Amino acid sequence: MISAIGECLRLYQFLQHVPLYLEYEDVLMRPETRRRCPLRPAEQTQLFDAFLAATELVTVYYRWRPNLRDEGDSHVVELAVAAGDAPIVTYNRKDFRGGELIFPQLRICTPT
């Protein structure tokens, strides 16, 4: 698992901004998430820190509210728009469809 993550970090540039970091941190610190992970808590923290060190922090200057199905996903659209042509890679594609505010350059992809 760790070698696959390392390979992804070498192949792709992951983008980050403060709201996404806080969301990742919240999910990763939940007891049920920690229990499902085969790594010890200290190793989980080290892995998260390594991932963050490999990400590029993007400053978002404008808040766009595309009226998505899940308002909590709007900050991900803001990050993609601020980054230019960066795709959003998610298994949750349906929540990024149907917004009232359309960004023609926005790409939603599923991880392969």
TORTOR-780403 format. One record per residue: residue number from 1; residue in one letter; y, z, x of N, C-alpha, C in turn. Coordinates in pm, whole numbers. Last residue first. Layout:
PT;NUM;a;Y;Z;X;Y;Z;X;Y;Z;X $
...
This chain:
PT;112;t;552;-1151;-799;422;-1216;-789;334;-1145;-690 $
PT;111;p;785;-1029;-1043;723;-1021;-909;587;-1089;-909 $
PT;110;t;980;-1253;-1235;873;-1155;-1235;813;-1149;-1095 $
PT;109;c;1338;-1288;-1266;1208;-1330;-1214;1108;-1215;-1226 $
PT;108;i;1629;-1417;-1379;1538;-1306;-1402;1399;-1353;-1363 $
PT;107;r;1945;-1510;-1260;1803;-1544;-1267;1721;-1416;-1284 $
PT;106;l;2268;-1619;-1332;2176;-1506;-1334;2032;-1552;-1352 $
PT;105;q;2449;-1821;-1363;2381;-1812;-1234;2276;-1702;-1230 $
PT;104;p;2560;-1782;-1623;2475;-1899;-1595;2395;-1887;-1465 $
PT;103;f;2570;-1510;-1809;2603;-1544;-1671;2511;-1658;-1630 $
PT;102;i;2696;-1411;-2122;2604;-1497;-2048;2659;-1524;-1908 $
PT;101;l;2695;-1159;-2346;2772;-1207;-2231;2674;-1283;-2140 $
PT;100;e;2495;-1084;-2521;2607;-1164;-2572;2691;-1225;-2460 $
PT;99;g;2147;-1110;-2435;2278;-1049;-2424;2387;-1142;-2474 $
PT;98;g;1891;-1222;-2438;1963;-1203;-2564;2095;-1131;-2554 $
PT;97;r;1704;-1046;-2186;1731;-1164;-2269;1817;-1126;-2388 $
PT;96;f;1623;-826;-2057;1740;-894;-2001;1774;-1021;-2077 $
PT;95;d;1391;-734;-2169;1511;-654;-2189;1637;-719;-2134 $
PT;94;k;1197;-914;-2080;1243;-922;-2220;1371;-842;-2243 $
PT;93;r;1123;-842;-1818;1213;-956;-1842;1272;-957;-1982 $
PT;92;n;1005;-635;-1656;1067;-608;-1786;1165;-718;-1825 $
PT;91;y;934;-661;-1403;828;-688;-1500;882;-680;-1642 $
PT;90;t;1182;-820;-1195;1136;-712;-1282;1016;-756;-1365 $
PT;89;v;1451;-904;-1011;1305;-913;-1009;1250;-792;-1083 $
PT;88;i;1727;-1097;-1036;1674;-967;-1079;1523;-985;-1086 $
PT;87;p;1864;-1280;-754;1785;-1269;-877;1754;-1123;-910 $
PT;86;a;2194;-1342;-644;2072;-1261;-628;1995;-1253;-760 $
PT;85;d;2434;-1481;-615;2320;-1548;-678;2189;-1471;-662 $
PT;84;g;2639;-1216;-622;2643;-1362;-620;2522;-1421;-691 $
PT;83;a;2652;-947;-650;2586;-999;-530;2588;-1151;-522 $
PT;82;a;2760;-908;-900;2842;-874;-783;2783;-932;-654 $
PT;81;v;2538;-982;-1054;2660;-1061;-1061;2748;-1035;-938 $
PT;80;a;2357;-775;-987;2322;-915;-961;2446;-1005;-961 $
PT;79;l;2502;-549;-1079;2466;-562;-938;2435;-707;-903 $
PT;78;e;2515;-604;-1355;2639;-590;-1276;2610;-608;-1127 $
PT;77;v;2244;-591;-1417;2315;-719;-1431;2444;-714;-1349 $
PT;76;v;2213;-319;-1378;2136;-411;-1295;2198;-551;-1300 $
PT;75;h;2368;-206;-1575;2413;-188;-1436;2335;-279;-1341 $
PT;74;s;2222;-261;-1808;2346;-335;-1780;2390;-322;-1635 $
PT;73;d;2011;-104;-1876;1985;-213;-1783;2112;-288;-1743 $
PT;72;g;2092;71;-2073;2067;125;-1940;2037;20;-1835 $
PT;71;e;2084;-72;-2306;2214;-59;-2238;2198;-5;-2097 $
PT;70;d;1854;-288;-2396;1858;-155;-2336;1987;-144;-2255 $
PT;69;r;1949;-537;-2485;1865;-456;-2572;1866;-309;-2527 $
PT;68;l;2290;-581;-2374;2146;-598;-2363;2075;-506;-2462 $
PT;67;n;2571;-639;-2353;2506;-599;-2479;2357;-629;-2477 $
PT;66;p;2685;-678;-2105;2634;-796;-2174;2566;-765;-2308 $
PT;65;r;2941;-559;-1957;2852;-506;-2060;2802;-622;-2144 $
PT;64;w;3041;-505;-1632;3011;-606;-1732;2915;-544;-1832 $
PT;63;r;3277;-374;-1431;3169;-335;-1522;3156;-443;-1629 $
PT;62;y;3352;-463;-1098;3376;-482;-1242;3254;-436;-1320 $
PT;61;y;3269;-406;-843;3409;-382;-876;3438;-393;-1025 $
PT;60;v;3016;-276;-663;3041;-344;-790;3183;-306;-833 $
PT;59;t;2891;-320;-344;2995;-255;-424;3021;-339;-548 $
PT;58;v;2569;-279;-225;2665;-372;-283;2766;-292;-365 $
PT;57;l;2372;-212;51;2456;-153;-52;2562;-254;-95 $
PT;56;e;2053;-325;112;2195;-352;136;2275;-295;20 $
PT;55;t;1771;-143;242;1846;-210;137;1990;-232;180 $
PT;54;a;1638;8;426;1622;-137;436;1699;-213;329 $
PT;53;a;1683;266;352;1739;222;480;1733;71;495 $
PT;52;l;1526;278;121;1673;279;110;1740;230;238 $
PT;51;f;1269;280;239;1310;171;150;1462;164;142 $
PT;50;a;1284;524;373;1266;399;450;1307;279;366 $
PT;49;d;1308;699;154;1416;692;253;1406;564;336 $
PT;48;f;1058;653;35;1181;622;-38;1298;608;59 $
PT;47;l;892;751;242;881;612;199;1008;568;125 $
PT;46;q;969;1020;248;988;936;367;984;788;330 $
PT;45;t;886;1099;-8;1028;1106;28;1057;1018;149 $
PT;44;q;611;1066;22;683;992;-81;831;987;-49 $
PT;43;e;560;1255;219;541;1114;251;612;1025;149 $
PT;42;a;607;1488;73;690;1460;192;679;1313;232 $
PT;41;p;404;1467;-131;548;1462;-162;637;1431;-42 $
PT;40;r;145;1235;-25;196;1372;-40;346;1365;-67 $
PT;39;l;32;949;-213;98;1010;-97;138;1154;-128 $
PT;38;p;-61;842;-449;-160;900;-357;-98;968;-234 $
PT;37;c;106;920;-754;115;859;-621;14;924;-526 $
PT;36;r;93;1074;-979;20;947;-978;18;882;-841 $
PT;35;r;265;1288;-924;121;1314;-938;40;1185;-928 $
PT;34;r;516;1163;-928;465;1221;-803;315;1245;-809 $
PT;33;t;534;1103;-1199;535;996;-1100;475;1046;-969 $
PT;32;e;537;1357;-1314;427;1266;-1348;419;1149;-1251 $
PT;31;p;776;1472;-1205;644;1527;-1170;529;1430;-1201 $
PT;30;r;1021;1253;-1074;954;1308;-1193;815;1356;-1155 $
PT;29;m;1130;1122;-862;1121;1268;-852;1055;1331;-974 $
PT;28;l;1141;855;-932;1051;895;-825;1036;1046;-812 $
PT;27;v;1342;854;-1132;1203;818;-1164;1107;871;-1058 $
PT;26;d;1570;935;-981;1526;1009;-1099;1380;981;-1131 $
PT;25;e;1584;734;-784;1563;873;-746;1511;955;-863 $
PT;24;y;1636;509;-945;1515;516;-863;1482;661;-828 $
PT;23;e;1889;589;-1049;1776;563;-1138;1644;572;-1062 $
PT;22;l;2042;606;-816;2021;726;-898;1904;710;-994 $
PT;21;y;2032;336;-736;1978;441;-650;1947;566;-732 $
PT;20;l;2174;223;-948;2033;189;-930;1964;291;-841 $
PT;19;p;2434;335;-912;2357;361;-1035;2208;329;-1021 $
PT;18;v;2497;237;-639;2479;379;-670;2402;402;-801 $
PT;17;h;2291;-43;-547;2421;18;-572;2394;156;-629 $
PT;16;q;2120;-283;-350;2128;-151;-410;2273;-122;-445 $
PT;15;l;1879;-533;-270;2017;-490;-292;2018;-361;-373 $
PT;14;f;1663;-645;-19;1679;-569;-143;1822;-518;-152 $
PT;13;q;1557;-934;109;1670;-842;121;1688;-773;-15 $
PT;12;y;1221;-995;222;1327;-1000;122;1437;-902;153 $
PT;11;l;1037;-960;432;1056;-1092;372;1180;-1104;284 $
PT;10;r;1033;-692;503;1060;-792;607;1095;-928;547 $
PT;9;l;968;-571;265;1097;-538;325;1133;-637;435 $
PT;8;c;709;-672;230;816;-710;136;953;-684;196 $
PT;7;e;581;-534;440;587;-680;441;698;-730;348 $
PT;6;g;602;-269;350;667;-310;475;683;-460;484 $
PT;5;i;438;-286;126;580;-256;109;657;-298;233 $
PT;4;a;194;-332;253;247;-432;159;396;-411;136 $
PT;3;s;162;-95;396;179;-219;471;234;-330;381 $
PT;2;i;130;86;188;248;97;272;270;-32;350 $
PT;1;m;-120;0;83;0;0;0;126;0;87 $
